[in-house]
C-alpha cells in the first residue's frame, strides 16, 4: 500500500472527486465560447476571471492525479512547486508522493482565500499538511521569491495565460531531469510553442487529452 492508496487519503480523494463531479458554477453561465477563450488567454483579466470561478473546483482528472504521484515518486522528488492549489486535489497527490519518498517540501500558490481555507482542511484530513506551504495571493508575486535552490517537479494548473511567466520564475531552480506538468496547456499556445521549440531546453510531449509533459534538459 502507498499513502495514495491507503486511508485516510484514498477515501478522502474519492469523496473530493465525487464532490467535484457533482458541482456546478453559476459563474460559467453566460460565457460564450469566444469570451471564455479570450479571458483564459488574457494576461490582464485573469484575476477577474478566476475570481468569478472561485466556487468552481477546477481539479485535475483522476488519471492526471495518479500521473503526478508517479512522476514525483519515480523521480524521488523532494521539492515541488505548484501553481494553482484550488481545493487541493492535485496538492494531495503530490504531497502523498513526498510522504512516500521520505519527506520533502511542496510550495503551492492560490489567490482565492476561500479555496486556501478548503485546501488546508483537506490537507489536514489527509495527514499531509506538514509537507505543504500554501502561499496565498497572486502567484506572480508569491512564487517570485524564496524558492528552493533545486526544484524537482513543477505543476502548472492556474491561470493558463500565466504559464510562460510562472515557468520563467521557477526555471532557474529546475534541475536537469526535472518534470514540468502543465494541465490544460492547449489554452496557452504561447506556452506550448515555448517548451516544444527546438533548443528550448525542454523535451516535451502531449499526454492524454489535457496535459503537456516536459522534462528540463539542463
Buried (B, 14 or more C-beta within 10 A) or exposed (E): EEBBEEEEBBEBBEEBBEEBEEEEEEBEEEBEEEEEEEBBBBEEBBEEBBEBBBEBBBBBBBEBBBBBBEBBBEBEBBBBBBBBBBBBBBBBBBBBBBBBBEEBBBBBBBBBEEBBEBBBEBBEBBBBBEBBEBBBEBBBEBBBEEBBEEBBBBBBBBBBBBBBBBBEBBBEBBBEEBBBBBBBBBBBEEBBEBBBEEEBBBEBEBBEEBBBBBBBEE
